């Protein structure tokens, strides 16, 4: 079983790192890419034996609004 922990950072197969903000009850996860703060809801997230992650698809991708 994958052992994801909200608050940890994970590396995607594409080489980008993502901060895990939230794990939803249905297993979806909200990630924020550390390089540019792109935030998304990932569906079908899996972790490989080497610790790298990927997901089937994502929805709701956006950059968070920042105050001026």
N, C-alpha and C positions, 0 to 999 in steps of 0.2 A: 504494500500500500504506500502511496505517495504521502510524504510527511510535510505538507505545506504549512507554514506558520505566518500569519499576518504580522507584518513588521519586518520580515526578512527580505533580502534582495536575492533575485535569481537571474541566471543568464539563459537567454533564449538561444535556440540553435542558430539564429541569425547573428549572434554575437552581442546583441543589445542586452543591457541589464535592466531589470524591472523590479520596482519595489512593490511588494504585495500589500495593498491597502486593506482589503477585506475579502473574506471567504463567505459566500452566501450559502444558505441552507441547502440549495439544490446543487452545490458543488461549483457553481460559477465563481470566478474570482475577479476582483478589480485590481488591475495593475497600473502603475505609473512608470513610464520609461524614464530612467534616471538622467539621460542626456538632455532631454528637452521637455520633460513633464507631460508628454502625451499620455492620456489616461484612457483606459478601455476596460470593457467587461469581456473576459475570456471565457469561452465555453469549451468543455472537453479538454481541460488542462491535464497534461501528463508530464511526469518526470522520468528521465532516462537514468540508468544505473550510474552514469558519470555525473549526475546532478543537473544536467542541462534540461530545459523545459521547452515545451511547445503546446499549442492548443489548436483545436479543430477550426475555430473561427472566432472573431470578436465582433462586438457591437458597441455602439455608443461612444466611439472614439472621439476625443476632443482635447483641446488644450484648456486647462482651467483658466477661468477669468481672473485676471490680476488687477488690483486697484491701481489707478494711475497715481 
